[in-house]
Amino acid sequence: MIPAIRVSGLVKTYPARPPVEAVRGLDLEVNVGECFGLLGPNGAGKTTTLEIIEGLLDPTAGEVEILGLKWGTNDTEIRNKIGISLQETRLSDKLTVRETVTLFRSFYSVGIAPDEAIGRVSLEEKVNAYVDKLSGGQRQRLAVATALVGDPELLFLDEPTTGLDPQSRRQLWDVIRSIKERGRTVVITTHYMDEAERLCDRVAVIDHGKVIALGTPAELIARVGGEHVIDLDIDPTSSVHPRTAELSNLPTVNSVREEGDHVTITASEPHRALPALLDLVRTAGVKIAGLTTRTATLEDVFVTLTGRHLRDES
Ligand SMILES: Nc1ncnc2c1ncn2[C@@H]1O[C@H](COP(=O)(O)OP(=O)(O)OP(=O)(O)O)[C@@H](O)[C@H]1O
């Protein structure tokens, strides 16, 4: 079966002084019908990669195939098969919701009725509202409707929920799930890990213009050692800190990471690791301010792989 997207050896260097190597040899394959997430911190190269795949930007080097087609050879065919919702899709404040979607419908030779696209993002009540009267979440759903109206086989959503309140985010997740249920392929960029875990069948973690991990969220979490995390907060007044080597030797512990007074421990069997940890802390006389356990997340995957947090704004 032809993949929805095949990217190989992708490189993008922006001319600047010094030149910016935004994408440095990126390989990727997205299957038809999956929701695929591109994850990474700010500046990792997600938008650049997406814009090259979407045909909005030329690569410096590398190959891109969309549903077996190539930019430069099959442009019209590709455009009729894809829908794009940019990071900040600019919509005219002077148009209503229906007028906006009708305008976008005119760009495609095939597609669905504007009101149907509006219904799919649950904006029926706002069909006659002007764009400048919509909330942030409603605007984002309208942006998705403009991408859906061409009935795309492949939908690109660049950070669709950034800046939205939790309720608007959940509404958009429902929209994305319903698109996937129709058998369409969705590619989404996000730096919200919970979003990727809930929505995506597979994710590629991107850092410094390269894929550093690829798989289902569960596979990636399992790969970095254990599905459980113990967060240990040491009281700042404690004169004793537990030694990393001792923590690493506790039963079923896979990794230990210290950041000041905070220690993050991954363990495959917390019911065995925890009693031993508490014994160690008591014997050593370490004062603790907090101890919690949780399931590992994609954020932990990123931190383990890079030593940095995804939401660092640097
Ligand atoms: N037109 C441009 N000229 C020069 N450098 C650019 C240009 N566009 C992006 N960059 C740089 O390329 C790198 C990758 O940017 P890109 O927008 O692809 O990252 P991103 O992962 O999408 O980040 P974000 O999550 O902040 O959108 C960054 O260092 C950015 O500053």
The ligand as an SDF file (V2000), in Angstrom:
LIG
                    3D

 31 33  0  0  0  0  0  0  0  0999 V2000
   12.1850   31.9730    7.2740 N   0  0  0  0  0  0  0  0  0  0  0  0
   13.1290   31.6190    8.1560 C   0  0  0  0  0  0  0  0  0  0  0  0
   14.3690   32.1430    8.0920 N   0  0  0  0  0  0  0  0  0  0  0  0
   15.3480   31.7860    8.9570 C   0  0  0  0  0  0  0  0  0  0  0  0
   15.1760   30.8860    9.9560 N   0  0  0  0  0  0  0  0  0  0  0  0
   13.9550   30.3310   10.0820 C   0  0  0  0  0  0  0  0  0  0  0  0
   12.8740   30.6620    9.2030 C   0  0  0  0  0  0  0  0  0  0  0  0
   11.7780   29.9400    9.5730 N   0  0  0  0  0  0  0  0  0  0  0  0
   12.1750   29.2010   10.6410 C   0  0  0  0  0  0  0  0  0  0  0  0
   13.4720   29.4150   10.9510 N   0  0  0  0  0  0  0  0  0  0  0  0
   14.2580   28.7700   12.0130 C   0  0  0  0  0  0  0  0  0  0  0  0
   14.2910   27.3750   11.7580 O   0  0  0  0  0  0  0  0  0  0  0  0
   14.2100   26.6350   12.9760 C   0  0  0  0  0  0  0  0  0  0  0  0
   13.0130   25.6760   12.9320 C   0  0  0  0  0  0  0  0  0  0  0  0
   11.8160   26.4470   12.9380 O   0  0  0  0  0  0  0  0  0  0  0  0
   10.3640   25.7800   12.8500 P   0  0  0  0  0  0  0  0  0  0  0  0
    9.3560   26.8910   12.8290 O   0  0  0  0  0  0  0  0  0  0  0  0
   10.3400   24.7920   11.7500 O   0  0  0  0  0  0  0  0  0  0  0  0
   10.2960   25.0050   14.2500 O   0  0  0  0  0  0  0  0  0  0  0  0
    9.0460   24.4250   15.0190 P   0  0  0  0  0  0  0  0  0  0  0  0
    9.4990   23.0980   15.5430 O   0  0  0  0  0  0  0  0  0  0  0  0
    7.8440   24.4310   14.1690 O   0  0  0  0  0  0  0  0  0  0  0  0
    8.8770   25.4250   16.2350 O   0  0  0  0  0  0  0  0  0  0  0  0
    7.5130   26.0270   16.8930 P   0  0  0  0  0  0  0  0  0  0  0  0
    6.9760   24.9420   17.7530 O   0  0  0  0  0  0  0  0  0  0  0  0
    8.0490   27.1830   17.6890 O   0  0  0  0  0  0  0  0  0  0  0  0
    6.6220   26.4320   15.7670 O   0  0  0  0  0  0  0  0  0  0  0  0
   14.1470   27.6530   14.0860 C   0  0  0  0  0  0  0  0  0  0  0  0
   15.4300   27.8390   14.5900 O   0  0  0  0  0  0  0  0  0  0  0  0
   13.6400   28.9050   13.3900 C   0  0  0  0  0  0  0  0  0  0  0  0
   14.1160   30.0680   14.0510 O   0  0  0  0  0  0  0  0  0  0  0  0
  1  2  1  0
  2  3  1  0
  2  7  2  0
  3  4  2  0
  4  5  1  0
  5  6  2  0
  6  7  1  0
  6 10  1  0
  7  8  1  0
  8  9  2  0
  9 10  1  0
 10 11  1  0
 11 12  1  0
 11 30  1  0
 12 13  1  0
 13 14  1  0
 13 28  1  0
 14 15  1  0
 15 16  1  0
 16 17  2  0
 16 18  1  0
 16 19  1  0
 19 20  1  0
 20 21  2  0
 20 22  1  0
 20 23  1  0
 23 24  1  0
 24 25  2  0
 24 26  1  0
 24 27  1  0
 28 29  1  0
 28 30  1  0
 30 31  1  0
M  END
$$$$
